[in-house]
Amino acid sequence: MSQQVDASLVELARKWGRKFTRYRRFLEELPMDVRLVHLVFYQSLLLSGCEVVGRVGDSYNVYLRCSDRLVLINMREVKEEVKHLRSLSEDEVKRLVDRLLSVSVKISSEPLGDIIPEFYVLGGGPIYLMNFEDMPLYLDGVSIRSKDKSVDLYIYVSTPSPSGSMLEFVIVGCEYKFRSGVACSVLSRSREAILALKGYSYLMGLSSEKIKAAEKAVVEALGKNYRVVDNLLRSAEEVLSNGIRALVIMLLY
């Protein structure tokens, strides 16, 4: 879907695109094995005071409680370090993360793959943006992906389903490329969300024009709340910076 994105979101994507390009380039140059980098990154969380909650089922995704936030980190590169941790049931995970706002980070390159473990920072509830035909819409999450030639930023706006799960309504996606700038677009999920919302059957008859107007209003509301997105990315940057400091200290000593 082609739709203009608020200038404040474009600038936000440029700011964080530049930052994460620098982070990726620095991490790529570290003279360390990827497995060691992942292990040190995980240990940096423990040394900063985070406490292990457990891992998700039989996977190697580990939840840690860090003050008033949760961090979910993918430890598949160093499975032996976490395989002994208590396995969390599906119900336990649901209670743990129910309706928490999240920001995720992935930094990768070829041929290394994930340079650091992919991680999520979770805390607080979804941010209310607006109502559309009595359907509440929330800023539900943010993700940033730094790779060889670009940094991709995604902002998710969702609505709660009758079962309590969140359904994506609109995604704003921005791609930052060094020397090329930022390109943003709006990906609509509104029709799919409406089809899934059996409790809002009257929405089925809405015209495409009315839905597009709602999507435009959502993007405008996101623009007014760009500082919330910025703060989410800052919380993820804190985890990243802490891990990088640990890696530098290890190299120095």
Buried (B, 14 or more C-beta within 10 A) or exposed (E): EEBEBBEBBBEBBBBBBBBBBEBBEEBEEBEBEBEBBBBBBBBBBEEBEBEBBBBBEEBBBBBBBBEEBBBBBBBEBBEEBBEEBEEBEEEBBEEBBEEBBBBBBBBBBEEEEBBBBBBBBBBBEBBEBBEBEEBEBBBBBBBBBBBEEBBBBBBBBBBBBEEEEBBBBBBBBBBBEEEEEBBBBBBBBBBEBBEBBEEBEEBEEBEEEEBBEBBBBBBBBBBEBBEBBBEBBEBBBBBBEBBBEBBEEBEEE
